[in-house]
């Protein structure tokens, strides 16, 4: 659906985006992460046709954004960090304005009613935007992005400034939109990316430093699998079973958290899934497995590790 190839952007002597390439598949929800000054906003601005690149290309559904911007932009819906709302308009007036601006050809009344139903703003359709809460304004911003039913939706920091309930609502809305659209979600809220996205691209100092699923990123960066295990046995008995497992690097007892049990932290070698061998070894000794929890790095840990590693290497 989207192909970004050898994209480079300079501001004078400053290299903002350094020859980056990645693709986004049809129907994918991609998380685009980066610290301030990483080149994230510049990349999104080029992708939406707001900026031109010095080198490279952005192709959306086979159409180059620079050589044929009008056709490419018809396939894009964009919610910037600060939604482009006219506060003195009612929601109805604003969405009709956007409908005309986009030269939308879908049946006006039915299409706008459908948009309002999807983002759940029908109850404020006739209210002035200035009188709406931050959460509702964000929904109106998403509504303008999906008018015309574009194949690709780009959301830049869509939950900034929202309360926890509103954040969950917007996250669920984005996940539902992902069933019928390709989505790029840029956010500093890492649990949001982890909860919503199929894949994550991390950019730092203009370079892509990671491109994978959230789960694989955590596994690859940590280089191992760490699990918290609770067994219905004595500490010594559990250690004897665990330390005989093939592919295990370490097993450490951390004490009794529940009566007649013992908790352990075990760590397997890279690319080894220890769960099945663990199950069969315990079953053979008639020891009950009462708990199993992943202790892999969170996306936040991964992000910090990747950015720190690149900083330590000098950035390029």
N, C-alpha and C positions, 0 to 999 in steps of 0.2 A: 504493500500500500504506500509506504514512504521509504524513499532511498536517499540517504544523506551520504555524499561521496566527496572525500578530500576537502571538506569545508574549512576555509581559512578566512579569518577576519582580523584586520589590523586597524588600530586607531593611532595613526602616526607611527611612532616607534614601538608602541605597545601591541603585542600579539595577544588578542583576546580569545581567539579560537584557532587551534593549531592542527590543521590537516586531519580533522576527525571524520570518521565514517561509521555509520551503523544503519540498520534497516529496522522498520517496524511493520510487523505482519498485520494483515487484515484481521480486525476483531481483537487485537491485543490491547491490553492496558499497560502502558509503559510508564514507569516512574523515572523522572529525570532529576537527579540530585546533584548538588554542588554547593560548596560554601560561597559566601559573598565574594564576588570578583572572580568566580571560577570560569565564567564564559557561558553560564546557563541561560541567562536572559538574552544575551547576544544571539545565541543559537536559536532560541525560540523566535526572536525578532526576525531572523533570516528565514526561518521556516514558515512564518506567517506572511512573508513578503514585505514586512515593515522596513527591513534593512537589506542591503545587497551585500554579498560576500566579495572578498578580493579574489578568491579562487574556490573551485569546487562547485557542487550543484545540489539542489534539493528537488527531488521529483516526487510528486504526489499523484498516485493513480496514473502513472505514465506521463504526467504533465510537469514540465519544468516551471518552477515558481517564478524564475526571472524572465524566461523567454515568453511565457504565456501566463502572466499573473492573474488575469481576470478569470480564466477557466480553472486555474489551480485553486484560487481563493473560493470558488463556488463549492469546493469540496471540504472547506475548512470552517469550523466554528471556533471562536476564540474568546476565552474569558481571561482578560488580564488581571493582575493582582488587584488593581483598583477598577472595579466594573465601570464601564463607560455609560453611566446612567444620567438622565436629565431629571433632576429632582423635582422640577416644577411640573412635570408631566404626570398623568395617571399611568398606571401599568398598561392599561388598554391603549392609551395614546402612544406610549413609548414602543410597545411591541408592534403596533401598526406602522410606526415610523421606521423601525428596523426592517419590517417586512418589505416596505417600499424601497428602503436603502439597498437591500440585498436583491431587489428585483425578483422576489420570490414568485413562482408561478403556481404554487399549490393553492387549492381553494382557501381563500383568506380566513373566513370565519371558522371553518372546520379545522384548519391547520392550527390557528392560534388557540382554539379551544383545546386541541390535543396537546399542544406545548404546555399550556397552563395546567392541564391535568397531570402531565408527566412530572413537572416540577412542583406541583401542589401550590399554585398561587391563584387558583380560581376565586378564592374567597377574598382576595384583595385586588381583583381585576380593575375595579373602578376607583381605587384609592390612589392618592398622590404618593409618589415614590418617597418624597421627603418625610412622610409620616410613617414609613415602614421601618421595622426593626432591621438590624444588620443582617440577620439570618434571611429575612424575606428579600432584602436588597440583593443578597448573594444569589438567591433563587431566580430573581428577575434577570440578573446577569447571566446565569446559566440558560435561562429561557431565550435571551437574545442570541446566544451562541448556537442553539439548536434549531432556530428558525431556518426554514429551507431544508431541514433534515440533511445536513452535511455528513459525509462519511467519516470525517476526522474531527475530533473535538480536542482542543488544547486548553487545559486549565492551569493557570499560574497562581499558586498559593490560594486555592479556593476556600480554605477554611480559616484564614487569618482573621483574628478578632472575634471569632464566634465562640459562644459558650459550649460546654461539653455536649449538651443535648443537640444543639444545632450542628456541631461537628459530625456527630454520628449520623444525623439526618442527611447531611450533604455527602458524606462518605457512601451511604447506602444508595443515594441518588446516582452518584458516579458509577457505582458497581452495576446498577440497573441499566444505565445508559451504555455501559460496556458490552451489554448483550447484543446491541445492534450497531455499535460504532467502534472505530479505532480511537483510542484515547491516549493522550500524552498528559501526564499529571506531574507538574513541578511543585515540589513542596519541601519545606524545611522540617515538617513534622514527620519524623521517620516512622512512627507506628502507623501513620496514615498510609504511607507507601507500602508498608508491610501488609496492611489489612486489605488494600485495594488492588495492588498491581501484580501482574503476571511476571513482569521482568523489570529490572532496574539497570539504568545506565548512570554511572557516576562520573562526573566531570570535575577536574580540578586544574587550575592554572592553564585552561584552554585545552587540556588533554583528557581523553577518556581513560580512566584508571580502572574501570570495571564495567562488565556488561554480562549479566546473568540473572537467574531467578533469585529472589531474596534468600531462599533456602540454600541454594548452591553457593551463593556469596558467603554466607555464614560458615558453611562447611569448608570451602576452599581457603578462606582467610585464616580460620582457626587451625586448619590442617588436621583436625582430629574430630572424633565424636565423643562428647562427654555426656554421661547420663547419671541421673540420680536414681538409685535403685533402693527399694525397701523390700526386705526379705523376712519371712517368718521363721527365723532361726537364730542361733547364737552368732556373735561376731566372728568367732574362729571358724565355725562351719561355713559361713557365707564366704569368707575370704578364701578358704580352701577351694570351694567350687569356682569362684570368680577367677582366681589366679591360674586356673587350669584351662581357661578358655583360649582357644587359638585366636590371634588377632588383637588380643587385649594388651594395651601398653601398661596400664596401671589399674589397681583397685585399692581404694582406701576406705576404711570404716570411719564413719563420722558420728556413731553413737545411736542410742535408742531414743527415738522420737515418739514411739507408740509402744505400749507394753508388749513384751515378748517378741519384739522385732529388732532389726538393726538396719540402719541406712548406710549406703555406700556410694561413693562417687567412682565411677569407672570410666576409663578413657580408651577408646579403640584406635587402631592404626588408621591412617587416611584411607578412604574408600572402602573401609570395612563396616558392614552393617552387623553389629553384634547381637541384635535383638533375637533372631531365631536361635543361634547357638546358645544364648543365655536361657531362653525358654526351655529348650530340650535338656540342657545340663541340669537345670533346677528340677524339671519333671523327673529326671532319672534318679535324683536324690530325694524326691518327695518333699521338696521345699516350695512353699507357696510364694509367688511373686505378688506383692501387695501394692507396689507402686513403681512407675517408670516414667521419668520426666527428662526431657531434653535440657541440657545446660549449654547448648550451643550459643555462640555470640548473637546478640540481638543485631538488628539492622543498624542501630545507632553505634554499637561497638565496631561493626564492620566499616561503617562510614568513617569513623575517627581513625581506625587503623589504616585504611586506604589512603586517606588524606595525609596522615602523618608520615606514612611510608614514602609518599611521593615528595613531600616537603624535605625529608631527610636525604632523598636522592638528588635533590637540587631542582625538582619541578619538571624537567623535560628529559 
